[in-house]
Amino acid sequence: MLSDEENEIKHVACTQRAIGDEELTERKRRRRFREMNETPGDNSAGGNIAHNVAIRVCRERCFAAVKLVGMISIQPFFGGEERTAAERSLVGMPLVSPERTDWCWRAMLPEGANREHEAAKPSVVDISGLDYPDTMVVVAGFDPLKDWQRSYYEWIKLSGKRATLVEYPNMFHAFYIFPELPEAGQLIQQIKDFVEERVGSVSA
């Protein structure tokens, strides 16, 4: 089953092929530019989904008309079989605990799979030959998943791709849902700056 984000990208790609560049008016060209140069992104489990959608877009020919110019991964929900230092030490944090994440992985992963599956642990996949997008990774200091998120950032870099690490050392998982926190507004501005930079890199 395709995610909503994946369905949208596939629809845009198919529409572009059906219309044909020669029939596009200037208005349609501008709209096509906005649609075809995608910057997917999401937070927590959505960050996991955005990553896996990006992998499929890069791998599959049906998305050949789509160019991923950037990705925003806010405290992405990744994991593995080992317990990281953060998972062991950050006990009682809001929203996320090893017990809760274990349950989520059991509910999500294919039957018989463990947390070494590529849906949970990005580093088991080789992306060195893929056109994986420039990625902004957001990590918070009191998030039990922070070690997996830093590993994701490091894996992207080791794969020869561009990544930017944005850290909020005093924040927790999903801090951005609290608008009264100054850091929530700061993150929104950083997301805006990243999107503008990535769109500018294509339109230049």
Beta strands, then each sheet from edge to edge (+ up, - down):
strand 1: 37-38
strand 2: 41-43
strand 3: 67-68
strand 4: 71-74
strand 5: 135-140
strand 6: 163-168
sheet 1: 1+ 3+
sheet 2: 2+ 4+ 5+ 6+
end
